[in-house]
Amino acid sequence: MLGSTHGTLTTDSRRARVIACGEQPSPVVHGRPADVDDLDVSGRPLYADVPDLDRFFRPGSVAVVGASDAEGRPNTGITRQLIAWAERVGARLHPVHPTRQSVFGIPCSPSLADLPEQVDLAVLLVGDPLPVIGELAEAKVKFAVAFASGFAETGAEGAAAQAHLAAAVRRAGLRLLGPNTNLNAFEKFRDDLDGPAIALITQSGHQGRPVFAMQELGVRLSHWAPTGNEADLETADFISYFSEQPEIGAIACYVEGLKDGRSFLLAADRAARRGVPVVAVKVGRTETGARTAASHTGKLTGADTVVDAAMRQYGVIRVDGLDELQDTAALLARARAPRAEGVVVYSISGGTGAHFADLATAAGLPLPHLSAPKQAELHQWIPEYLSVTNPVDNGGHPVGDWRGRKIIDAILADPEVGVLICPITGPFPPMSDKLAQDLVDAAEQTDKLVCVVWGSPVGTEAAYRETLLGSSKVATFRTFANCITAVRAYLDHHRFVAAYRSPFDEAPRTPSPSFRKTQALMRPGQQLSEHAAKQLLRAYGIRVPREQLVTSAAAAVRAASLVGYPVVMKASGAQIAHKTELGLVKIGLTSASQVRDAYRELTDIARYEGISLDGVLVCQMVERGVEMVVGVTHDQLFGPTVTVGLGGVLVEVLRDAAVRVPPFGEDQARGMLGELRGRALLEGVRGGPPVDVDALIEVVMRVQRMALELGDDIAELDINPLMVLPRGQGAVALDALVICR
């Protein structure tokens, strides 16, 4: 829950400051104050604290501050709903009002100090909750809910008021839900449904309604956390808590904005460790981050790009629509892990099967061809002229008799099949009724996933309402797209969980020798020269070309002979961002006269442009490789992020890059390369040799170490181009730009 620290403090002093910081809440891990082993090299927590929210959702006693039974008052309806909720959860409810003797026949206390017992939860039906916080602290209330609006959602003045409220809550030692929240936490949940449940987290109550309504389709919900403005309790707190609850099979989130990126990642990490799927709608896909720095890296990643990458990195399944949220969460909550990854499409129409198979294949679902023996088995019941390779077309008639169940059982018996999907585009009784019943019966007998798409726009048919929705084993969808999205998420989630290793376990706790070497190079608020930036890279073991910094034409000639012709000459100064655009780079110089002329030209241009130089670099010329860009950008939510992409001139033309939030392992670094559209260049094209991918990965990991250790000191770092040489020859950072914070 900590933001990044700033300045030029040493790492050890930064860590000490974070632990003792009075402006931010001190980190808590496993219910105790964090110690050094719980923090990374920048003083950020490595593990999520799991708040004990049992008494929030199931309190023994509740105080309603501002309770009312006066007709026509908004507080009256809320009080009535809270009384009904308290009865359902077995809580004692105490109305609090300074002028009332009773509310709805329940004795009323004039203040919190006059309550007959210490309460677990206080619901604040007051316009300004801030004055009440001190009373809550004195009464030792554990949790509070503030419905009042007019805070951060209204602008700068409201944000300041919310900051005061949050500070008061921290001082009081209680946990607050809201402000600007609603009654969703106190809804009536069905208690007659079995199986794993969905826990719901929303910042907008109305956006959670479709998921809540799934109870009417037989999908169990257990909790709803409407986080509102998140002055204290936030989405991450509820993800951490829900991940620990044994009855919860999936967490569904509607997120408008993350309060703190680090807290969110720690919560997602906890869910990934526990194997609990988190499905999220995060609004803001079209929002671009405001970047004004000179580096290429900063221009490659907008705010939503980082959010998307961070969610993917920790296995959070991001979907776009509320319909996708409800269908994907329902499937992940109820379906056990797949026995195999193969998906078979089975239909009563060849056209339907082919259409669905096209869409599924395009979405990346694995549709293996069934083996020759399996096809022969299916042709016992399906005419020979129909295709049963996958998709399987039964022609219609076999589903009307005993053959229908035989076909389904035979497909599910195939060891390569883990998922059977049957699209039924419209009701065609009795054929569709018999097919639906056979699918339900088969699903009861198998440990494999059976999905049905019921495409009828009506949705009142008995085969749908009673047969399919009456089954807790069959996953039923209304659209092809939602089925494909959910099944892909199901396979991806279980694959991810099986291979997951928390990067926080391996994150460095102490600074490396490289960190100490670089402290003298830092220039707070300034851009480093290329020469200084390369010294920084060299300190972290990143290879740079042979080069010398010179301040005269004669020295340049001597340096060229030592470096070896041909050479590259570049002006070096802290004010220079893009040297090529200013004519401050000369390449392919092969003689002393060319070097002398280049030195004079470079210094003349710098003088004309008013650019101060620390010298001219005479560099080894490195050719015959693939140009990449690797860099660090400071994201407002997540702090330092690492980017890799195609470099050189391609970086601005193609904008082909992938991003990760440290810490991450080598597997994630390799995954970044797999996301690049131009990754084929690394494998060798048009007869070119494959490049040294291992060396590229090593650079990415070393840059990540820089991000972790220097993230408070570096605003942006840009290695472009990083020349990745043919396999076995390494990678060389030809240019670097560093902007200090």
Sequence and secondary structure as in RCSB ss.txt:
>XXXX:A:sequence
MLGSTHGTLTTDSRRARVIACGEQPSPVVHGRPADVDDLDVSGRPLYADVPDLDRFFRPGSVAVVGASDAEGRPN
TGITRQLIAWAERVGARLHPVHPTRQSVFGIPCSPSLADLPEQVDLAVLLVGDPLPVIGELAEAKVKFAVAFASG
FAETGAEGAAAQAHLAAAVRRAGLRLLGPNTNLNAFEKFRDDLDGPAIALITQSGHQGRPVFAMQELGVRLSHWA
PTGNEADLETADFISYFSEQPEIGAIACYVEGLKDGRSFLLAADRAARRGVPVVAVKVGRTETGARTAASHTGKL
TGADTVVDAAMRQYGVIRVDGLDELQDTAALLARARAPRAEGVVVYSISGGTGAHFADLATAAGLPLPHLSAPKQ
AELHQWIPEYLSVTNPVDNGGHPVGDWRGRKIIDAILADPEVGVLICPITGPFPPMSDKLAQDLVDAAEQTDKLV
CVVWGSPVGTEAAYRETLLGSSKVATFRTFANCITAVRAYLDHHRFVAAYRSPFDEAPRTPSPSFRKTQALMRPG
QQLSEHAAKQLLRAYGIRVPREQLVTSAAAAVRAASLVGYPVVMKASGAQIAHKTELGLVKIGLTSASQVRDAYR
ELTDIARYEGISLDGVLVCQMVERGVEMVVGVTHDQLFGPTVTVGLGGVLVEVLRDAAVRVPPFGEDQARGMLGE
LRGRALLEGVRGGPPVDVDALIEVVMRVQRMALELGDDIAELDINPLMVLPRGQGAVALDALVICR
>XXXX:A:secstr
      SS  HHHHHHHHHH SSS   EETTEE  GGGB TTS BSS      HHHHS SEEEEET    TT HH
HHHHHHHHHHHHHHT EEEEE TT SEETTEE BSSGGG SS  SEEEE SS  HHHHHHHHHTT SEEEE    
SGGG HHHHHHHHHHHHHHHHHT EEE SS  SGGG    SS  S EEEEEESSTGGGHHHHGGGGGT  EEEEE
E TT SSS HHHHHHHHHT TTEEEEEEEES  S HHHHHHHHHHHHHHT  EEEEE  TT      SS HHHHH
  HHHHHHHHHHHTT EEESSHHHHHHHHHHHHH    S  EEEEEES HHHHHHHHHHHHHTT       HHHH
HHHTTTS TTS  SSSEE  SGGGGSTHHHHHHHHHHH TTEEEEEEEE S  TTHHHHHHHHHHHHHHH SSEE
EEEE  SS   HIIIIIITT SSEEEESSHHHHHHHHHHHHHHHHHHHH   HHHHS SS  HHHHHHGGG  TT
SB  HHHHHHHHHHTT     EEEESSHHHHHHHHHHH SSEEEEEE TT S TGGGT EEEEE SHHHHHHHHH
HHHHHHHHHT   SEEEEEE   SSEEEEEEEEEETTTEEEEEEEE TTHHHHH  EEEE SS  HHHHHHHHHT
 TTTHHHH  TT   B HHHHHHHHHHHHHHHHHHTTTEEEEEEEEEEE BTTS EEE  EEEEE 
